[in-house]
Amino acid sequence: MLETLLPGAQRLQNVHPLVVHFPLALLPASALVYLLAWLAGRDSWAWTGLWLLVLGTVSAATAAASGLRADDGVMIDPSVREQLLDPHRRMMLTTVGLGVALAAWALAARPLPARGRLVFLMLLVVLLSVMSRGADYGGRMVYDYNAGGSACPQPIEFTR
C-alpha cells in the first residue's frame, strides 16, 4: 500500500527525508505567529504559536531520532562526514534542545511568557538560525554528495 501512496519512498534508505520538512515549516511558523501575537497583543494567536512550537519541537525530535538512526548507513566519504554530517548532527541536536527548552518555558507560562518575553523571542530567532545552518549542511550532503540516496540511472522510466 505504501508503494501506491508514496512510490518515491521505495528508493529511500531511511525515513529521515520524509520527516525533516515538518520542523523546517512548523518552527519558523511558530516564531512568526508568536511575533505577530506579541505585536498585536492577541492571546489567541499566542496559543497558535505555542501549538506550532510544541508540534515543531516534537517533529524536530522525530527528525533528529531518524537521522541518528540512519547515521551509520549514510555512505559518504569520511571527510564529508567530518565536514558536513558532524556539524549537521550537532546543530540539529542543538535545535531540538532549544526547542524543548522554549516549549517547556512556553508551556509553563502559557501561551507566551510575560517575564523575559523578549529573551524568549530572541531565543526563537537563535533556534531558527541554528536550524537553518544545520539544514544547509544536510542539504549540501544530499545535493552535493548524494548522501542517503543512490543516483538513479538515466533515463528513468516513469510509471503511474
Beta strands, then each sheet from edge to edge (+ up, - down):
end
